Each structure stands twice: as structure tokens, then as C-alpha cells.
Amino acid sequence: MKDTCPLNSSRRVPGRTTTGGPSRVRAQLRVRLAEAEEALRAIRTGEVDTVVVAGRQGPQVFTLEGAEHAYRVLIESMHEGALALTTDMVILYANQCFAKMVKCPLEQVMGSSFRRLLSAQDRAMLRPLLKRADKSGSKIQVLLKAGDGSQMPVQISVCPLVNNDSDRAAIGMVVTDMTEARHNEEMLRTLTHRMVQAQESERGRVALELHDHITQLLCAILVRSQVLAAKLAARHGPVKREALKLRAMLGQTAEEVERISRNLRPSILHELGLVAALRATSTEFADRTGVAVKLSCAQLTARLPADTELALYRILQEALKKTGV
């Protein structure tokens, strides 16, 4: 492992030298080889509790206190990545789940820098999070770089472990794979988009039915009622007045149906743009209800996408509807 030497603290024998005859030297070398193999086995199985990191001031030994077997079993059984890091973001401990996330052997993960797994932008986002790690809600979503070059969306939760002690881990992390959550969000957005498209299609169909059939039928009845009222003689005064009232009501009904048709399928939005449609809707609402509407629109260099314009138009409609008038 580069610049690191993971060791099992219960097996480490500092200062041992090979002295004596050839047989004694071979025996000592066999013991050291056995110890090295045991250390590698402990690393692979996640039992290592000591990491020696080469730094500017020479090798430093970091111990993970409280890493008893029961806690190791608990951490290793998690379906999330668990990490213990120094303040310099050196990984002192990682469970097998995190090693699988980054697609690297566990012995290569431990002792390496967590920074290398993040992009420069994500490192900048993580930096202020580490400063307020003692506060609740210290979470961030980033892209984790795997050993094969792929990227995985993850959520990082940060909490402090101990402070002001150089031989212990200072930062604890829980790394959650967000791939399935992102996939579900994308499916939800796609489903919502399709539902909105279906609603708009149905609105267009209803608007066409109102305009081509109901409005035309009402206009025909309006004309017939006007002819009927004109044929009534002066002596039929009360009847004629009722006919004129009926004609006025039919005219109002035809205008209301036409207004509903325009709101269901705003042709002005497609022909003249969003600003014209918003102003027309605001003016119509103010004229109909007597409620003043102040509309401020910013000038854009280019038109927004059709779906965006339609969404903004519907938002204004709902806002006016929420007035309860």
C-alpha cells in the first residue's frame, strides 16, 4: 500500500532484529512472514485496528479505539459505507460495503486519501460541511469516483468522533448509495411529465369540443332568440322583454364558454408568447372580478421552452384561482 503500512496492533512487535546464526535468522524471518501474512489477512477481513501513515513528521500510528468484534460485525453488516478519517481526510477505517462502492480492495482503501474519490467541485462543497460536522443535518450529495472510473451518486453524513487527539480518528462518515433513489426520482419526473402531457392533451380536446360544438350551438340559439324577439309585436310587451332577457343570458353563456375554452387551450400563448398570455389572463380576471392584478415581466433574449411557458401560465391561473373570487 502506497505510503502506508496497515498492521494488526495485537501482532506488531516493534524493534525486533534478526540476530544469531543462520538457523535463528531463518526462524525469525519465518515468524515475521507469518506476522505479515496475518496482518494482510486482518486487513482483508476488516479486523485491522492500527494504521501507520507516512507524513511530513515521519510515520504516525493511528489507532481505532472501541473497534471490538461486536462493533465490527455491526459495521460490516451495514448496507452503507462506514468510514473513520483523520482531519486530513486520510481513511483510517472503512467497511467492506464502502470498498465495494469504490470498487477497490479494502487494503487499498485504508490509508488512502478520501479526497481522491471526489471531484474538485465536490471537495469544495464538502469542506464547509466538515467545519460544521457537530451540527445536526450535516449531509451532502456528491459523486463518488470508483476505481474503474465510474461515478456513483452518494449521500455523505458527517459526524465528529474525537477532537484534539492526533492518534485517533477525528471524523466519522456514513456513505449511502443514491443510485436507486436517483433512478426513482427520474422515473417520477418522467411519469409526472407524461401525466402533465396527458392533462394538456385532454384540455385541448375539451377546448376544441367547446369551441366547435357548444359555442356554435349557443350562437345559433342566440340568433334564433333574437329573430323571435324581433317578430313579437308591441302588444306582447312582457313576452318580448323576457325574450330579450333570454337573448342576453344566451350571449353571456356563449362568452363564458368561449372564455373557458381559451383557458383550457391558450392559443395566444403559442401565437404571441408568454408575456401576452399572462397579460391577457390578468386583464380578463380583473375585468371579470374587479380585483386589480399587477403583473411584472422581465425581458428575455429568447423564448422559454414551450413546456416551461405552459407551466408558468398554469401557475398564474392557479394563483388567480386561489384568490377565491
Order of alpha helices (4+ residues) and beta strands (2+ residues): beta-alpha-beta-beta-alpha-beta-beta-alpha-alpha-alpha-beta-beta-beta-alpha-alpha-alpha-alpha-alpha-alpha
